[in-house]
Amino acid sequence: MSLAPPDLTGLASAVTVVMRQGGFAVGIAVLGAVLHNQGSAISYVWLFSAAAVASAAGLVAALVLLPAPAEKKFSGLDS
């Protein structure tokens, strides 16, 4: 929310919540569709591997796309 203008923080928060809930719903639907016809637990390995790769890609994207933290400016006074 720190990147949104102060007058749009409520809207930014709402969009974030809606997108998160939509992602959960789509993810659960995809998992249900894929796992519906699977016969054994060993066949889940590729799915969990794909999820791990997607999570790692999301982590890399977050690290690359997030802005660098702002440097603190010191006034020169010891407190």
N, C-alpha and C positions, 0 to 999 in steps of 0.2 A: 504494500500500500504506500510505501514511501515514495514511489515513483509517480504516483497519481497526484494531480493537483488537489489542493485541500478541499475545493468545492465538489470534487468528484470521487472522494474516497468511499462514500457509501455505495455508489454505483460500481466502483472497482471491486469492492468487497462482495457485492451481490453477484457480479459476473464470475468471480473466482469460485464462489460456493456453487453456483449453478453448473459451471464447467466441471468441477470436481465430482459433483453428483452424477452428471451425465457420463463422465468417464467411468465411474464405478458401475453404472447400469450397463453401459456398452461392454465393459470388460466381463461382467458376470454373464451377460447374454452370449458373448463369444465363447467363453469357457464352457457354458452349458451346451452350446451347439457342437463344439469340438469334442467334448468329453462324453457326449451322449452315446456314441457308438463304440467307444473304446472297450476292449475286452479285459485287459489286465492292467495292473498298476505300473508295469514296466513301460507300457506305451505312453505314460504321462511324462516320461523323462524328457522327450523332445520339447514338449509344451513348457515345462518348467525351465528348460535351458533357454528357450526363446524368450520367456519372461525375464530371466536373469540378464540376457543380452539387452533387452529393451530397457530394463532398469538402469543398467550401466550406461547406456546411451543417454538416458534422461539425466543421469548424474553429470556426465561430461557436458551435455548441453547447458545444464544449470550453471556449472562452474565457468563455462566460457561466456555465457550470455549475461550473467549477473554483473552489475557495475562494481568496480573496485570500491572498497570502503573509503570514505572521505578522511583525509588526514586532519588530525586535531591541531589547532593553532594554539600555541602557548603564548601567554601574555608576558612571560619572562619573570613573573612573580612566583615565588615559592610559597605554597600553601601548606 
